[in-house]
Amino acid sequence: MEISDRIRKANLIENPLDLIPDCKFYVADNSALDENTKKWIFELLEKNMKKIYETSSSGWNQQFKLKELFDKSAYYLIAYKNSRPVGYSHFRFDMDFDNEVIYCYELQIEEEFRRYGLGKFLMEILESLCENLELEKVMLTVSKHNKVGQSFFKKKIKYSRDETDINDQDSSIDYEILSKVFWQED
């Protein structure tokens, strides 16, 4: 699969938030994160998701998650409150079956900052980037064991099963691939 010009262009942007007016959040690629921030990113993921992963067929694999989180193509949108990180989205500009996408790998919010619209706002930023870069869609994977995540993505922010989701062919799969489409080539 060949990488498209739009994906190459998106990956060259120094600060993708420059495309979104009046945004006060911090975005960085993996290489710009300091060790304290990386430690917080992993610890929040572990605190929020380890039990869900342990109930899934894939299980919890710390080394795999660390590799995925800090891959060279990873970007982070990090929300701060009084200089303290309180939530993040880990995403990538990617190709998914010939589709130019923003793939949201993680959306993690500190427990005391949930239900204030922060997760929705972080996803809206990704959606705005998708629109501004004229990429087809924002995609994500959500565990079927994550009832809060399922409700948030499907009901609150209106993501639906992606055309690449294979749950209809294999009911043993314990995750769903969701997306929201923004651009379609004719």
Beta strands, then each sheet from edge to edge (+ up, - down):
strand 1: 26-29
strand 2: 75-81
strand 3: 84-96
strand 4: 99-109
strand 5: 137-143
strand 6: 160-161
strand 7: 175-181
sheet 1: 1+ 2- 3+ 4- 5- 7+ 6-
end
